[in-house]
Amino acid sequence: MPAKNRKKKGSRKRTTYGLSMTILLWALAIGLVSVFWALFISGPVRLHDAQLSAVETVIREEVPEIKGLEQNTFAYVTWQGYTEETLYWFDNNGHQLTTRGIETLDYDAAKETAKKDYDIESDSIRLAFGYDSPVYEIHGSGQMIMLDYDTLTRIYEREDAH
C-alpha cells in the first residue's frame, strides 16, 4: 500500500461543541454561584436578622412603649432605648441590664467634661453601655471617649476610626 493512501493511526476528526456548550457551561456556573450565595452569604444574614428581630421582640414585650431602640457593641452587644420617663439598657438576649430616669440625662455635662478634662471637642454624643454600666460615647477631636453615665469618669478612650 502506497504511503499516501495509508491512514494515520490515532488521528480522528476533532469535534467542537460550539455555542450550545458555552451557554450550558455559563448557566451551570451562574447556578453554582447562586447556590453558594444562598448558602454561605444570604443564609447567615437571614439568620442574623432573625436573631435581631427576636431580641427586639423580647424587649418590646417587656417595655411596649420603648422608642429609639438601637444596638451597641463594645465589650459585648447591648441594646438601648427610652420611654418618656426612663432610659433602658438590655443585654443581647433582651434582658434588662439597668435603667436610669430620663431626668438624669445630661449631654451638656458629658460634653463639658470631655472638653475640660480630656481636651476632646464633641462632634457627636450618644448613649452606650461600657464594661458594666451605661456610658456617654463621645466622638470628636479625632478621639472616641466613653464617660461613665453616673460619675462622668473616663471608662475608655482611643483614636477615632471615623
GROMACS elastic network, one bead per residue, 0.5 to 0.9 nm:
[ bonds ]
;  ai    aj funct       b0    kb
    1     4     6  0.84814   500
    1     5     6  0.70111   500
    1     6     6  0.69294   500
    2     5     6  0.57241   500
    2     6     6  0.67112   500
    3     6     6  0.54076   500
    3     7     6  0.87255   500
    4     7     6  0.81356   500
    7    11     6  0.82459   500
    8    11     6  0.60104   500
    9    12     6  0.86702   500
   11    14     6  0.88938   500
   17    20     6  0.68454   500
   17    21     6  0.55451   500
   17    22     6  0.78976   500
   18    21     6  0.58229   500
   18    22     6  0.66024   500
   19    22     6  0.50800   500
   19    23     6  0.61892   500
   19    24     6  0.85974   500
   20    23     6  0.52202   500
   20    24     6  0.62077   500
   20    25     6  0.87212   500
   21    25     6  0.61459   500
   21    26     6  0.86008   500
   22    25     6  0.51919   500
   22    26     6  0.62030   500
   22    27     6  0.86027   500
   23    26     6  0.51379   500
   23    27     6  0.61234   500
   23    28     6  0.85839   500
   24    27     6  0.51257   500
   24    28     6  0.61883   500
   24    29     6  0.86749   500
   25    28     6  0.50202   500
   25    29     6  0.61610   500
   25    30     6  0.86284   500
   26    29     6  0.50455   500
   26    30     6  0.61296   500
   26    31     6  0.84598   500
   27    30     6  0.51520   500
   27    31     6  0.60274   500
   27    32     6  0.86015   500
   28    31     6  0.50258   500
   28    32     6  0.61679   500
   28    33     6  0.86550   500
   29    32     6  0.51648   500
   29    33     6  0.62261   500
   29    34     6  0.85979   500
   30    33     6  0.51532   500
   30    34     6  0.61379   500
   30    35     6  0.86689   500
   31    34     6  0.51040   500
   31    35     6  0.62464   500
   31    36     6  0.86909   500
   32    35     6  0.51224   500
   32    36     6  0.61686   500
   32    37     6  0.84560   500
   33    36     6  0.51542   500
   33    37     6  0.59770   500
   33    38     6  0.85695   500
   34    37     6  0.50009   500
   34    38     6  0.61674   500
   34    39     6  0.86243   500
   35    38     6  0.51372   500
   35    39     6  0.61660   500
   35    40     6  0.84844   500
   36    39     6  0.50946   500
   36    40     6  0.57233   500
   36    41     6  0.75460   500
   37    40     6  0.55230   500
   37    41     6  0.51438   500
   37    42     6  0.63114   500
   37    43     6  0.81466   500
   38    41     6  0.59324   500
   38    42     6  0.51142   500
   38    43     6  0.57762   500
   38    44     6  0.89883   500
   39    42     6  0.66012   500
   39    43     6  0.53093   500
   39    44     6  0.78413   500
   40    43     6  0.59575   500
   40    44     6  0.66445   500
   40    45     6  0.89461   500
   41    44     6  0.58965   500
   41    45     6  0.64788   500
   41    46     6  0.88416   500
   42    46     6  0.59974   500
   42    47     6  0.85421   500
   43    46     6  0.52489   500
   43    47     6  0.62925   500
   43    48     6  0.87068   500
   44    48     6  0.60751   500
   44    49     6  0.85383   500
   45    48     6  0.50510   500
   45    49     6  0.61229   500
   45    50     6  0.85589   500
   46    49     6  0.50331   500
   46    50     6  0.61190   500
   46    51     6  0.86266   500
   47    50     6  0.50727   500
   47    51     6  0.62486   500
   47    52     6  0.87272   500
   48    51     6  0.50816   500
   48    52     6  0.62629   500
   48    53     6  0.86015   500
   49    52     6  0.51134   500
   49    53     6  0.61224   500
   49    54     6  0.85969   500
   50    53     6  0.50373   500
   50    54     6  0.61340   500
   50    55     6  0.87517   500
   51    54     6  0.50611   500
   51    55     6  0.63533   500
   51    56     6  0.86342   500
   52    55     6  0.52416   500
   52    56     6  0.61730   500
   52    57     6  0.85992   500
   52    92     6  0.87008   500
   53    56     6  0.50349   500
   53    57     6  0.60909   500
   53    58     6  0.87090   500
   54    57     6  0.50659   500
   54    58     6  0.63515   500
   54    59     6  0.87736   500
   54    93     6  0.85224   500
   54    94     6  0.85588   500
   55    58     6  0.51475   500
   55    59     6  0.63108   500
   55    60     6  0.86629   500
   55    92     6  0.68835   500
   55    93     6  0.56788   500
   55    94     6  0.51076   500
   55    95     6  0.88250   500
   56    59     6  0.51281   500
   56    60     6  0.61054   500
   56    61     6  0.85594   500
   56    69     6  0.81478   500
   56    79     6  0.87844   500
   56    93     6  0.89346   500
   56    94     6  0.69390   500
   57    60     6  0.51005   500
   57    61     6  0.60869   500
   57    62     6  0.86240   500
   57    94     6  0.82342   500
   58    61     6  0.51873   500
   58    62     6  0.63336   500
   58    63     6  0.87064   500
   58    93     6  0.78679   500
   58    94     6  0.55527   500
   58    95     6  0.78963   500
   59    62     6  0.51212   500
   59    63     6  0.60487   500
   59    64     6  0.77556   500
   59    66     6  0.82834   500
   59    79     6  0.89457   500
   59    90     6  0.77257   500
   59    93     6  0.86986   500
   59    94     6  0.51695   500
   59    95     6  0.72589   500
   59    96     6  0.81419   500
   60    63     6  0.50313   500
   60    65     6  0.73604   500
   60    66     6  0.66708   500
   60    94     6  0.89283   500
   61    64     6  0.54810   500
   62    94     6  0.86263   500
   62    95     6  0.86112   500
   62    96     6  0.87126   500
   63    66     6  0.56289   500
   63    83     6  0.85150   500
   64    67     6  0.89456   500
   65    82     6  0.84149   500
   65    83     6  0.62991   500
   65    84     6  0.87321   500
   66    69     6  0.69957   500
   66    81     6  0.61044   500
   66    82     6  0.54127   500
   66    83     6  0.50929   500
   66    84     6  0.85832   500
   66    88     6  0.85561   500
   67    81     6  0.56978   500
   67    82     6  0.53949   500
   67    83     6  0.60475   500
   67    84     6  0.88215   500
   68    80     6  0.75895   500
   68    81     6  0.51136   500
   68    82     6  0.64099   500
   68    83     6  0.86380   500
   69    79     6  0.67782   500
   69    80     6  0.55387   500
   69    82     6  0.73473   500
   70    78     6  0.85236   500
   70    79     6  0.55258   500
   70    80     6  0.55151   500
   70    81     6  0.65887   500
   71    77     6  0.70300   500
   71    78     6  0.58137   500
   71    80     6  0.65051   500
   71    92     6  0.86112   500
   71   128     6  0.87461   500
   72    76     6  0.82194   500
   72    77     6  0.57385   500
   72    78     6  0.52481   500
   72    79     6  0.58625   500
   72    80     6  0.75349   500
   72   127     6  0.89995   500
   72   128     6  0.62831   500
   72   129     6  0.74115   500
   73    76     6  0.54934   500
   73    78     6  0.62296   500
   73    79     6  0.85861   500
   73   128     6  0.82202   500
   73   129     6  0.80897   500
   74    77     6  0.65471   500
   74    78     6  0.81421   500
   74   128     6  0.82197   500
   74   129     6  0.72023   500
   74   130     6  0.65102   500
   74   131     6  0.76735   500
   75   129     6  0.83700   500
   75   130     6  0.66888   500
   75   131     6  0.57562   500
   75   132     6  0.88571   500
   76    91     6  0.83536   500
   76    92     6  0.80656   500
   76   129     6  0.87140   500
   76   130     6  0.86004   500
   76   131     6  0.80165   500
   77    91     6  0.66332   500
   77    92     6  0.54931   500
   77   129     6  0.86831   500
   78    89     6  0.69250   500
   78    90     6  0.56215   500
   78    92     6  0.52932   500
   78    93     6  0.86628   500
   78    94     6  0.84157   500
   78    97     6  0.88333   500
   78   128     6  0.79250   500
   78   129     6  0.67418   500
   79    88     6  0.81680   500
   79    89     6  0.56499   500
   79    91     6  0.62529   500
   79    92     6  0.69022   500
   79    94     6  0.76703   500
   79   128     6  0.80806   500
   79   129     6  0.82678   500
   80    87     6  0.75702   500
   80    88     6  0.56421   500
   80    90     6  0.63437   500
   80   127     6  0.75343   500
   80   128     6  0.69956   500
   80   129     6  0.81799   500
   81    86     6  0.87032   500
   81    87     6  0.61075   500
   81    88     6  0.52715   500
   81    89     6  0.66691   500
   81    90     6  0.85441   500
   82    85     6  0.76525   500
   82    86     6  0.56499   500
   82    88     6  0.56357   500
   82    89     6  0.86708   500
   82   102     6  0.79115   500
   83    86     6  0.52391   500
   83    87     6  0.65122   500
   83    88     6  0.81448   500
   83   102     6  0.80646   500
   84    87     6  0.84558   500
   84   102     6  0.71663   500
   85   100     6  0.88103   500
   85   101     6  0.60315   500
   85   102     6  0.52354   500
   85   103     6  0.76084   500
   86    99     6  0.66227   500
   86   100     6  0.57860   500
   86   103     6  0.81930   500
   87    98     6  0.84851   500
   87    99     6  0.54341   500
   87   100     6  0.51413   500
   87   101     6  0.60452   500
   87   102     6  0.57214   500
   87   105     6  0.85028   500
   88    96     6  0.72352   500
   88    97     6  0.77747   500
   88    98     6  0.62033   500
   88   100     6  0.68122   500
   88   101     6  0.89418   500
   89    95     6  0.85793   500
   89    96     6  0.60070   500
   89    97     6  0.54497   500
   89    98     6  0.54682   500
   89    99     6  0.62667   500
   89   100     6  0.89283   500
   89   128     6  0.82588   500
   89   129     6  0.74040   500
   89   134     6  0.75505   500
   90    93     6  0.76488   500
   90    94     6  0.53996   500
   90    95     6  0.52746   500
   90    98     6  0.71759   500
   91    94     6  0.53984   500
   91    95     6  0.54798   500
   91    96     6  0.64308   500
   91    97     6  0.61796   500
   92    95     6  0.74566   500
   93    96     6  0.89297   500
   94    97     6  0.88972   500
   96    99     6  0.78938   500
   97   133     6  0.85304   500
   98   133     6  0.79169   500
   98   134     6  0.80478   500
   99   134     6  0.88479   500
  100   103     6  0.82926   500
  100   104     6  0.68664   500
  100   105     6  0.82233   500
  101   104     6  0.55913   500
  101   105     6  0.75744   500
  102   105     6  0.55876   500
  103   106     6  0.80503   500
  104   149     6  0.89782   500
  104   150     6  0.84600   500
  105   149     6  0.82844   500
  106   109     6  0.55599   500
  106   110     6  0.66038   500
  106   111     6  0.88788   500
  106   149     6  0.87990   500
  107   110     6  0.51278   500
  107   111     6  0.61348   500
  107   112     6  0.85552   500
  107   125     6  0.73850   500
  107   126     6  0.82997   500
  107   136     6  0.78337   500
  108   111     6  0.51080   500
  108   112     6  0.60661   500
  108   113     6  0.85715   500
  109   112     6  0.50299   500
  109   113     6  0.60891   500
  109   114     6  0.85776   500
  109   152     6  0.82003   500
  110   113     6  0.51443   500
  110   114     6  0.61845   500
  110   115     6  0.86543   500
  110   125     6  0.86458   500
  110   136     6  0.69458   500
  110   138     6  0.82717   500
  110   147     6  0.71820   500
  110   149     6  0.82894   500
  110   152     6  0.64054   500
  111   114     6  0.51198   500
  111   115     6  0.62261   500
  111   116     6  0.85688   500
  111   120     6  0.82860   500
  111   121     6  0.74674   500
  111   122     6  0.60293   500
  111   125     6  0.78598   500
  111   138     6  0.75454   500
  112   115     6  0.51227   500
  112   116     6  0.59021   500
  112   117     6  0.82114   500
  112   121     6  0.85805   500
  112   122     6  0.87026   500
  113   116     6  0.51334   500
  113   117     6  0.55292   500
  113   118     6  0.73218   500
  113   119     6  0.87216   500
  113   120     6  0.88024   500
  113   147     6  0.86598   500
  113   152     6  0.70726   500
  113   153     6  0.85607   500
  114   117     6  0.56770   500
  114   118     6  0.51407   500
  114   119     6  0.62443   500
  114   120     6  0.52986   500
  114   121     6  0.70047   500
  114   122     6  0.74537   500
  114   138     6  0.78240   500
  114   145     6  0.77442   500
  114   147     6  0.80478   500
  114   152     6  0.87042   500
  114   154     6  0.87719   500
  115   118     6  0.56866   500
  115   121     6  0.53568   500
  115   122     6  0.74363   500
  116   119     6  0.57876   500
  116   120     6  0.78407   500
  117   120     6  0.82403   500
  118   121     6  0.88966   500
  118   145     6  0.87892   500
  118   154     6  0.89076   500
  119   141     6  0.80747   500
  120   138     6  0.84600   500
  120   139     6  0.80122   500
  120   140     6  0.58373   500
  120   141     6  0.53890   500
  120   142     6  0.81766   500
  120   143     6  0.69901   500
  120   144     6  0.84369   500
  120   145     6  0.82860   500
  121   138     6  0.88500   500
  121   139     6  0.80601   500
  121   140     6  0.52629   500
  121   141     6  0.55854   500
  122   125     6  0.68934   500
  122   138     6  0.61530   500
  122   139     6  0.58117   500
  122   141     6  0.72284   500
  123   138     6  0.74894   500
  123   139     6  0.56653   500
  123   141     6  0.77223   500
  124   137     6  0.82148   500
  124   138     6  0.58207   500
  124   139     6  0.52747   500
  124   140     6  0.67996   500
  125   136     6  0.66692   500
  125   137     6  0.55808   500
  125   139     6  0.64003   500
  125   140     6  0.88953   500
  126   135     6  0.85047   500
  126   136     6  0.57797   500
  126   137     6  0.53194   500
  126   138     6  0.66936   500
  126   139     6  0.89775   500
  127   134     6  0.72139   500
  127   135     6  0.59115   500
  127   137     6  0.58838   500
  127   138     6  0.87574   500
  127   149     6  0.83638   500
  128   133     6  0.88527   500
  128   134     6  0.59413   500
  128   135     6  0.53065   500
  128   136     6  0.61374   500
  128   137     6  0.61784   500
  128   146     6  0.84134   500
  129   132     6  0.71549   500
  129   133     6  0.57518   500
  129   135     6  0.53599   500
  129   136     6  0.81007   500
  129   137     6  0.86436   500
  129   146     6  0.89892   500
  129   148     6  0.89110   500
  130   133     6  0.54599   500
  130   134     6  0.58248   500
  130   135     6  0.57934   500
  130   136     6  0.88313   500
  130   137     6  0.89913   500
  130   146     6  0.74179   500
  130   147     6  0.86627   500
  130   148     6  0.77215   500
  130   155     6  0.71894   500
  130   156     6  0.81438   500
  131   134     6  0.84055   500
  131   155     6  0.81061   500
  133   148     6  0.70843   500
  133   149     6  0.75158   500
  133   150     6  0.88286   500
  134   147     6  0.86431   500
  134   148     6  0.63035   500
  134   149     6  0.53523   500
  134   150     6  0.79669   500
  135   146     6  0.58869   500
  135   147     6  0.52924   500
  135   150     6  0.80221   500
  135   152     6  0.81553   500
  135   155     6  0.80265   500
  136   145     6  0.80940   500
  136   146     6  0.55184   500
  136   147     6  0.51748   500
  136   148     6  0.64516   500
  136   149     6  0.58581   500
  136   152     6  0.81376   500
  137   144     6  0.70590   500
  137   145     6  0.59242   500
  137   147     6  0.66715   500
  138   143     6  0.81630   500
  138   144     6  0.56395   500
  138   145     6  0.53081   500
  138   146     6  0.62582   500
  138   147     6  0.79439   500
  139   142     6  0.73082   500
  139   143     6  0.58712   500
  139   145     6  0.66242   500
  139   146     6  0.89430   500
  139   160     6  0.69910   500
  139   162     6  0.85645   500
  140   143     6  0.54218   500
  140   144     6  0.65069   500
  140   145     6  0.85642   500
  140   160     6  0.77672   500
  141   144     6  0.82850   500
  141   159     6  0.89654   500
  141   160     6  0.83756   500
  142   158     6  0.88236   500
  142   159     6  0.59138   500
  142   160     6  0.51548   500
  142   161     6  0.78686   500
  142   162     6  0.78796   500
  143   157     6  0.71545   500
  143   158     6  0.57639   500
  143   161     6  0.81548   500
  144   156     6  0.81680   500
  144   157     6  0.56502   500
  144   158     6  0.54460   500
  144   159     6  0.60038   500
  144   160     6  0.50942   500
  144   161     6  0.84429   500
  145   154     6  0.71065   500
  145   155     6  0.76427   500
  145   156     6  0.57213   500
  145   158     6  0.65951   500
  145   159     6  0.86591   500
  145   160     6  0.87437   500
  146   149     6  0.88431   500
  146   152     6  0.86464   500
  146   153     6  0.83240   500
  146   154     6  0.59446   500
  146   155     6  0.54338   500
  146   156     6  0.51243   500
  146   157     6  0.63228   500
  147   150     6  0.86139   500
  147   151     6  0.77770   500
  147   153     6  0.52261   500
  147   155     6  0.55606   500
  147   156     6  0.73370   500
  147   157     6  0.89287   500
  148   151     6  0.55472   500
  148   153     6  0.53559   500
  148   154     6  0.63830   500
  148   155     6  0.61817   500
  149   152     6  0.57974   500
  149   153     6  0.82641   500
  150   153     6  0.83624   500
  151   154     6  0.88620   500
  152   155     6  0.87119   500
  154   157     6  0.73588   500
  157   160     6  0.88842   500
  158   161     6  0.88767   500
